[in-house]
Amino acid sequence: MAGVMDSVNQRTQLVGQNRLELLLFRLGGQQLYGINVFKVKEVLQCPSLNAIPQRNRVVRGVAHIRGNTVSIIDMNLSIGRKPLDDIENCFVIITEYNRSTQGFLVRGVERIVNMHWEEIHPPPTGAGKDNYLTAVTEVDGQLVEIIDVEKILAEVSPISEEVSPGIIEDGIAERIVQKHVLIVDDSAIARKQVQRVVESMGIKTTLKKDGREAIQYLNSMLEEGLDPNSELIMVISDIEMPEMDGYTFTAEVRSNPALKDLTVVLHTSLSGVFNESMVKKVGADDFMAKFNPDELARRVNDRVLQISGESLLEEPLEAVG
């Protein structure tokens, strides 16, 4: 299985080309699932697990891997199905999401496929609001489901969305009454996390689920005679999204003379392997690793002060990687 991940470090070159590579895996049946290789650190046979008291029921235990203690989450159990059995013959996909490392227990790992984000689509509308899918695609005539890992992690280990005292300037919302923040993310959980932080500041939000939908929204504003530069405080966009990723979205914004001055902040769980040069290449204004409500509120707060002429933005946060 080590051979599957041999060239992960070389795969970052796909970033910025609206392409990705999916690691395909199976859980309890024949259904294929996928996870972006960019999130994967390694794949290994399930190691010996140690039970921990009062753990979440989907956490099968912890393992000592490369000198670190890693929680092993049963992916099948996480999406409402039966726990995987015979786990000593299962595999663990070690990933990095939202500044932390975790392992996902799966039945078997298949292969890596190279795809274009335009081939990745949002879940069918009939899937319901509580499904665990963030996207779907097709490989060799077979449906591949991409699970909303951020939803799983939010349920396993909820993150506080409270902003610390002193971060938000008093009366910040009154400075930009008619303006709003555009939030772009394919994960419903991630969208809501950002929305709750921004709206706790008294600021309006508009939500879009991928880069293509966001571009269409911005273009529709222009067609209606509205100036997005005047209407929007900023755009906070994920990088990994179906149809059009955050890098391609940012590049599209910068290539349009009517949109090129929009403030775009990339907000992503790709923290461990983030390529700072890509942010500069596509012209994003800043990068934030998910999810820190204080950092998020500070960036919005400082942007509002900049708009109102009361402050300059602080130095951009350092990219992680």
KOLZA-643454 format. One record per residue (C-alpha): residue in one letter; x, y, z; chain; residue number from 1. Coordinates in Angstrom, 2 decimals, always signed. Layout:
NODE type      px      py      pz mol seq
NODE    a       X       Y       Z   A NUM
...
***
This chain:
NODE type      px      py      pz mol seq
NODE    m   +0.00   +0.00   +0.00   A   1
NODE    a   +2.95   +2.32   +0.47   A   2
NODE    g   +3.26   +2.49   -3.32   A   3
NODE    v   -0.15   +4.17   -3.61   A   4
NODE    m   +1.19   +7.27   -1.87   A   5
NODE    d   +4.75   +7.28   -3.20   A   6
NODE    s   +4.39  +10.48   -5.19   A   7
NODE    v   +2.00  +12.49   -2.99   A   8
NODE    n   +4.51  +15.31   -2.61   A   9
NODE    q   +4.68  +15.69   -6.39   A  10
NODE    r   +0.93  +15.93   -6.75   A  11
NODE    t   +0.75  +19.50   -5.45   A  12
NODE    q   +1.54  +20.64   -9.00   A  13
NODE    l   -2.10  +19.94   -9.86   A  14
NODE    v   -3.16  +22.76   -7.59   A  15
NODE    g   -4.12  +25.86   -9.55   A  16
NODE    q   -5.03  +23.89  -12.68   A  17
NODE    n   -8.57  +23.14  -11.44   A  18
NODE    r   -7.46  +19.52  -11.13   A  19
NODE    l   -7.22  +17.07   -8.27   A  20
NODE    e   -6.44  +13.46   -7.56   A  21
NODE    l   -8.81  +11.26   -5.62   A  22
NODE    l   -7.82   +8.30   -3.51   A  23
NODE    l  -10.62   +5.79   -4.01   A  24
NODE    f  -11.66   +3.52   -1.14   A  25
NODE    r  -14.50   +1.27   -0.01   A  26
NODE    l  -16.32   +0.93   +3.29   A  27
NODE    g  -18.79   -1.87   +3.96   A  28
NODE    g  -19.94   -2.67   +0.43   A  29
NODE    q  -19.27   -2.10   -3.25   A  30
NODE    q  -19.87   +1.67   -3.20   A  31
NODE    l  -16.75   +3.65   -4.08   A  32
NODE    y  -15.76   +6.71   -2.07   A  33
NODE    g  -13.10   +9.31   -2.70   A  34
NODE    i  -10.87  +11.67   -0.75   A  35
NODE    n   -8.58  +14.35   -2.18   A  36
NODE    v   -4.98  +13.09   -2.15   A  37
NODE    f   -3.92  +16.59   -1.12   A  38
NODE    k   -5.42  +15.86   +2.32   A  39
NODE    v   -3.77  +12.45   +2.70   A  40
NODE    k   -0.48  +11.98   +4.53   A  41
NODE    e   -0.24   +8.19   +4.22   A  42
NODE    v   -2.20   +4.95   +3.96   A  43
NODE    l   -1.39   +1.95   +6.13   A  44
NODE    q   -2.75   -1.34   +7.37   A  45
NODE    c   -4.77   -0.71  +10.52   A  46
NODE    p   -2.32   -0.70  +13.44   A  47
NODE    s   -3.05   -1.91  +16.94   A  48
NODE    l   -5.62   +0.39  +18.54   A  49
NODE    n   -5.83   +1.46  +22.15   A  50
NODE    a   -9.22   +2.23  +23.65   A  51
NODE    i   -9.73   +5.60  +25.31   A  52
NODE    p  -12.37   +6.27  +27.99   A  53
NODE    q  -15.49   +8.29  +27.14   A  54
NODE    r  -14.54   +8.49  +23.49   A  55
NODE    n  -17.02   +9.40  +20.78   A  56
NODE    r  -18.61   +6.18  +19.55   A  57
NODE    v  -17.22   +6.61  +16.01   A  58
NODE    v  -13.65   +6.74  +17.32   A  59
NODE    r  -12.50   +3.13  +17.41   A  60
NODE    g   -9.38   +4.00  +19.41   A  61
NODE    v   -6.03   +5.70  +19.10   A  62
NODE    a   -2.84   +4.51  +17.44   A  63
NODE    h   +0.78   +5.52  +17.82   A  64
NODE    i   +1.98   +6.47  +14.34   A  65
NODE    r   +5.32   +8.10  +13.53   A  66
NODE    g   +5.71   +9.16  +17.15   A  67
NODE    n   +2.25  +10.75  +17.33   A  68
NODE    t   -1.00   +9.62  +18.91   A  69
NODE    v   -3.72   +9.65  +16.25   A  70
NODE    s   -7.47   +9.11  +16.72   A  71
NODE    i   -8.85   +6.46  +14.36   A  72
NODE    i  -12.38   +7.26  +13.17   A  73
NODE    d  -14.58   +4.55  +11.67   A  74
NODE    m  -15.72   +6.18   +8.41   A  75
NODE    n  -18.60   +3.74   +7.95   A  76
NODE    l  -19.91   +4.34  +11.46   A  77
NODE    s  -19.49   +8.10  +10.98   A  78
NODE    i  -22.00   +8.19   +8.13   A  79
NODE    g  -24.65   +6.30  +10.07   A  80
NODE    r  -23.84   +2.72   +9.09   A  81
NODE    k  -22.59   -0.33  +10.96   A  82
NODE    p  -19.08   -0.32  +12.42   A  83
NODE    l  -16.47   -2.01  +10.29   A  84
NODE    d  -15.53   -5.46  +11.54   A  85
NODE    d  -12.31   -7.42  +11.25   A  86
NODE    i  -10.49   -4.13  +11.61   A  87
NODE    e   -7.04   -5.72  +11.70   A  88
NODE    n   -7.55   -6.36   +7.99   A  89
NODE    c   -8.83   -2.85   +7.31   A  90
NODE    f   -6.80   +0.18   +6.29   A  91
NODE    v   -6.32   +3.61   +7.82   A  92
NODE    i   -6.10   +6.78   +5.74   A  93
NODE    i   -4.08   +9.33   +7.71   A  94
NODE    t   -5.23  +12.85   +6.85   A  95
NODE    e   -4.70  +16.42   +7.88   A  96
NODE    y   -7.79  +18.58   +8.19   A  97
NODE    n   -8.31  +21.83  +10.01   A  98
NODE    r   -4.88  +21.93  +11.66   A  99
NODE    s   -5.12  +18.42  +13.07   A 100
NODE    t   -4.16  +14.89  +12.05   A 101
NODE    q   -6.66  +12.02  +12.18   A 102
NODE    g   -7.03   +8.55  +10.74   A 103
NODE    f  -10.08   +7.19   +8.94   A 104
NODE    l  -10.73   +3.46   +9.11   A 105
NODE    v  -11.88   +2.02   +5.76   A 106
NODE    r  -12.42   -1.49   +4.42   A 107
NODE    g  -10.07   -1.22   +1.48   A 108
NODE    v   -8.14   +1.26   -0.63   A 109
NODE    e   -8.35   +1.01   -4.41   A 110
NODE    r   -6.26   +3.46   -6.45   A 111
NODE    i   -5.64   +7.11   -7.25   A 112
NODE    v   -7.40   +8.80  -10.16   A 113
NODE    n   -6.54  +12.13  -11.76   A 114
NODE    m   -9.60  +14.31  -12.37   A 115
NODE    h  -10.74  +17.79  -13.25   A 116
NODE    w  -12.82  +19.73  -10.72   A 117
NODE    e  -15.42  +20.24  -13.44   A 118
NODE    e  -16.03  +16.48  -13.27   A 119
NODE    i  -16.83  +16.77   -9.55   A 120
NODE    h  -20.43  +17.77   -8.89   A 121
NODE    p  -22.51  +18.79   -5.87   A 122
NODE    p  -24.68  +16.02   -4.38   A 123
NODE    p  -28.10  +15.50   -6.02   A 124
NODE    t  -30.77  +17.81   -4.60   A 125
NODE    g  -32.75  +14.77   -3.44   A 126
NODE    a  -29.93  +13.68   -1.13   A 127
NODE    g  -31.37  +15.81   +1.68   A 128
NODE    k  -29.78  +18.39   +3.96   A 129
NODE    d  -28.39  +15.88   +6.47   A 130
NODE    n  -26.45  +13.68   +4.07   A 131
NODE    y  -22.71  +13.22   +4.49   A 132
NODE    l  -21.80  +13.96   +0.89   A 133
NODE    t  -19.97  +17.05   -0.25   A 134
NODE    a  -19.71  +15.97   -3.91   A 135
NODE    v  -20.10  +13.09   -6.36   A 136
NODE    t  -18.33  +12.04   -9.53   A 137
NODE    e  -18.05   +9.07  -11.87   A 138
NODE    v  -15.04   +6.83  -12.50   A 139
NODE    d  -15.19   +4.08  -15.13   A 140
NODE    g  -18.98   +4.24  -15.13   A 141
NODE    q  -19.25   +3.89  -11.35   A 142
NODE    l  -20.56   +6.56   -8.99   A 143
NODE    v  -17.97   +7.85   -6.51   A 144
NODE    e  -19.21   +9.61   -3.39   A 145
NODE    i  -17.01  +12.23   -1.72   A 146
NODE    i  -17.79  +12.45   +1.97   A 147
NODE    d  -18.03  +15.74   +3.85   A 148
NODE    v  -15.17  +15.06   +6.25   A 149
NODE    e  -15.59  +18.46   +7.90   A 150
NODE    k  -19.12  +17.46   +8.90   A 151
NODE    i  -17.81  +14.26  +10.47   A 152
NODE    l  -15.06  +16.08  +12.35   A 153
NODE    a  -17.49  +18.74  +13.58   A 154
NODE    e  -19.63  +15.99  +15.10   A 155
NODE    v  -16.72  +14.04  +16.56   A 156
NODE    s  -14.93  +17.05  +18.01   A 157
NODE    p  -17.02  +20.23  +17.82   A 158
NODE    i  -15.07  +23.46  +17.39   A 159
NODE    s  -16.07  +26.56  +19.35   A 160
NODE    e  -17.46  +29.29  +17.12   A 161
NODE    e  -17.27  +31.94  +19.84   A 162
NODE    v  -15.11  +34.97  +19.14   A 163
NODE    s  -12.93  +36.08  +22.05   A 164
NODE    p  -13.63  +39.43  +23.69   A 165
NODE    g  -11.71  +42.37  +22.23   A 166
NODE    i  -11.38  +40.95  +18.71   A 167
NODE    i  -14.36  +42.80  +17.24   A 168
NODE    e  -14.28  +46.59  +17.21   A 169
NODE    d  -17.31  +48.20  +18.88   A 170
NODE    g  -19.93  +49.30  +16.36   A 171
NODE    i  -18.17  +47.52  +13.49   A 172
NODE    a  -21.42  +46.62  +11.71   A 173
NODE    e  -22.63  +50.23  +11.63   A 174
NODE    r  -19.69  +51.18   +9.42   A 175
NODE    i  -20.87  +48.99   +6.52   A 176
NODE    v  -24.65  +48.66   +6.90   A 177
NODE    q  -25.35  +47.98   +3.21   A 178
NODE    k  -22.40  +45.68   +2.57   A 179
NODE    h  -22.08  +41.93   +3.03   A 180
NODE    v  -19.54  +39.11   +2.96   A 181
NODE    l  -19.63  +36.45   +0.23   A 182
NODE    i  -18.84  +32.99   +1.66   A 183
NODE    v  -17.94  +30.21   -0.78   A 184
NODE    d  -17.55  +26.61   +0.43   A 185
NODE    d  -18.82  +23.22   -0.68   A 186
NODE    s  -19.16  +21.94   +2.90   A 187
NODE    a  -22.45  +22.98   +4.49   A 188
NODE    i  -20.83  +22.72   +7.92   A 189
NODE    a  -17.92  +24.97   +6.91   A 190
NODE    r  -20.27  +27.52   +5.34   A 191
NODE    k  -22.35  +27.68   +8.51   A 192
NODE    q  -19.26  +28.00  +10.73   A 193
NODE    v  -18.05  +31.04   +8.79   A 194
NODE    q  -21.56  +32.46   +8.52   A 195
NODE    r  -22.15  +32.28  +12.27   A 196
NODE    v  -18.88  +34.06  +13.04   A 197
NODE    v  -19.50  +36.86  +10.52   A 198
NODE    e  -23.14  +37.31  +11.48   A 199
NODE    s  -22.19  +37.41  +15.18   A 200
NODE    m  -20.43  +40.65  +14.20   A 201
NODE    g  -23.74  +42.02  +12.90   A 202
NODE    i  -22.62  +41.68   +9.27   A 203
NODE    k  -24.77  +40.18   +6.52   A 204
NODE    t  -23.62  +37.17   +4.51   A 205
NODE    t  -24.31  +35.55   +1.16   A 206
NODE    l  -23.53  +31.84   +0.75   A 207
NODE    k  -22.45  +29.95   -2.38   A 208
NODE    k  -21.39  +26.31   -2.57   A 209
NODE    d  -18.60  +26.42   -5.17   A 210
NODE    g  -16.46  +28.73   -7.26   A 211
NODE    r  -18.60  +28.47  -10.38   A 212
NODE    e  -21.74  +29.42   -8.47   A 213
NODE    a  -19.88  +32.34   -6.89   A 214
NODE    i  -18.63  +33.62  -10.28   A 215
NODE    q  -22.15  +33.37  -11.66   A 216
NODE    y  -23.42  +35.36   -8.69   A 217
NODE    l  -20.80  +38.09   -9.17   A 218
NODE    n  -21.54  +38.29  -12.89   A 219
NODE    s  -25.28  +38.54  -12.19   A 220
NODE    m  -24.57  +41.51   -9.92   A 221
NODE    l  -22.72  +43.20  -12.77   A 222
NODE    e  -25.58  +42.47  -15.17   A 223
NODE    e  -27.99  +44.12  -12.73   A 224
NODE    g  -25.82  +47.23  -12.67   A 225
NODE    l  -24.44  +46.57   -9.19   A 226
NODE    d  -20.78  +47.00   -8.35   A 227
NODE    p  -19.52  +43.98   -6.33   A 228
NODE    n  -16.59  +46.11   -5.12   A 229
NODE    s  -19.11  +48.41   -3.42   A 230
NODE    e  -21.59  +45.74   -2.37   A 231
NODE    l  -19.14  +43.27   -0.83   A 232
NODE    i  -16.79  +43.67   +2.12   A 233
NODE    m  -14.78  +40.66   +1.00   A 234
NODE    v  -15.00  +37.11   -0.34   A 235
NODE    i  -14.05  +34.22   +1.94   A 236
NODE    s  -13.53  +31.13   -0.21   A 237
NODE    d  -12.58  +27.52   +0.32   A 238
NODE    i   -9.99  +26.05   -2.07   A 239
NODE    e  -11.32  +22.51   -2.58   A 240
NODE    m  -14.70  +22.75   -4.32   A 241
NODE    p  -16.54  +20.90   -7.09   A 242
NODE    e  -17.04  +22.54  -10.49   A 243
NODE    m  -14.42  +25.25   -9.82   A 244
NODE    d  -11.81  +25.30   -7.06   A 245
NODE    g  -10.83  +28.36   -5.03   A 246
NODE    y   -7.62  +29.01   -6.96   A 247
NODE    t   -9.42  +29.01  -10.29   A 248
NODE    f  -12.21  +31.15   -8.82   A 249
NODE    t   -9.68  +33.72   -7.60   A 250
NODE    a   -7.90  +33.75  -10.96   A 251
NODE    e  -11.27  +34.33  -12.70   A 252
NODE    v  -12.00  +37.25  -10.37   A 253
NODE    r   -8.60  +38.83  -11.00   A 254
NODE    s   -8.93  +38.44  -14.78   A 255
NODE    n  -12.19  +40.44  -14.83   A 256
NODE    p  -11.51  +44.22  -14.78   A 257
NODE    a  -14.83  +44.80  -13.01   A 258
NODE    l  -13.97  +42.33  -10.21   A 259
NODE    k  -10.20  +42.48   -9.96   A 260
NODE    d  -10.16  +44.73   -6.88   A 261
NODE    l  -12.33  +42.44   -4.74   A 262
NODE    t  -10.67  +41.30   -1.52   A 263
NODE    v  -10.43  +37.49   -1.68   A 264
NODE    v   -9.31  +35.46   +1.33   A 265
NODE    l   -8.76  +31.73   +0.87   A 266
NODE    h   -9.98  +29.78   +3.89   A 267
NODE    t   -9.11  +26.11   +3.70   A 268
NODE    s   -8.43  +22.91   +5.60   A 269
NODE    l   -5.41  +22.30   +3.33   A 270
NODE    s   -3.21  +23.59   +6.12   A 271
NODE    g   -0.40  +21.07   +6.21   A 272
NODE    v   +0.51  +21.13   +2.53   A 273
NODE    f   -0.54  +24.61   +1.59   A 274
NODE    n   +1.49  +26.18   -1.19   A 275
NODE    e   +2.01  +29.87   -0.38   A 276
NODE    s   +3.23  +30.61   -3.89   A 277
NODE    m   -0.16  +29.60   -5.32   A 278
NODE    v   -1.89  +32.30   -3.26   A 279
NODE    k   +0.40  +34.90   -4.79   A 280
NODE    k   +0.14  +33.39   -8.26   A 281
NODE    v   -3.65  +33.61   -8.44   A 282
NODE    g   -3.75  +36.96   -6.65   A 283
NODE    a   -5.56  +36.10   -3.42   A 284
NODE    d   -5.20  +38.76   -0.73   A 285
NODE    d   -4.69  +36.38   +2.17   A 286
NODE    f   -4.89  +32.81   +3.44   A 287
NODE    m   -6.38  +31.38   +6.62   A 288
NODE    a   -6.24  +27.76   +7.73   A 289
NODE    k   -9.59  +26.48   +8.97   A 290
NODE    f  -11.09  +27.00  +11.48   A 291
NODE    n  -10.23  +29.69  +14.02   A 292
NODE    p  -13.11  +32.06  +14.82   A 293
NODE    d  -10.76  +34.72  +16.27   A 294
NODE    e   -8.59  +34.81  +13.14   A 295
NODE    l  -11.65  +34.90  +10.93   A 296
NODE    a  -13.32  +37.70  +12.90   A 297
NODE    r  -10.06  +39.67  +12.99   A 298
NODE    r   -9.69  +39.56   +9.20   A 299
NODE    v  -13.29  +40.72   +8.68   A 300
NODE    n  -12.93  +43.37  +11.39   A 301
NODE    d   -9.72  +44.75   +9.86   A 302
NODE    r  -11.19  +44.74   +6.37   A 303
NODE    v  -14.18  +46.79   +7.57   A 304
NODE    l  -11.83  +49.28   +9.24   A 305
NODE    q   -9.83  +49.49   +6.03   A 306
NODE    i  -12.98  +50.21   +4.01   A 307
NODE    s  -14.04  +52.90   +6.48   A 308
NODE    g  -10.57  +54.45   +6.36   A 309
NODE    e   -9.91  +53.89  +10.05   A 310
NODE    s   -7.18  +51.28   +9.82   A 311
NODE    l   -4.91  +49.39   +7.48   A 312
NODE    l   -5.04  +45.63   +7.35   A 313
NODE    e   -2.53  +43.88   +9.53   A 314
NODE    e   +0.25  +41.88   +7.92   A 315
NODE    p   -1.26  +38.80   +6.20   A 316
NODE    l   -1.31  +35.63   +8.21   A 317
NODE    e   +1.58  +33.35   +7.40   A 318
NODE    a   +0.60  +30.41   +5.25   A 319
NODE    v   +1.08  +27.05   +6.81   A 320
NODE    g   +3.21  +24.57   +4.96   A 321
***
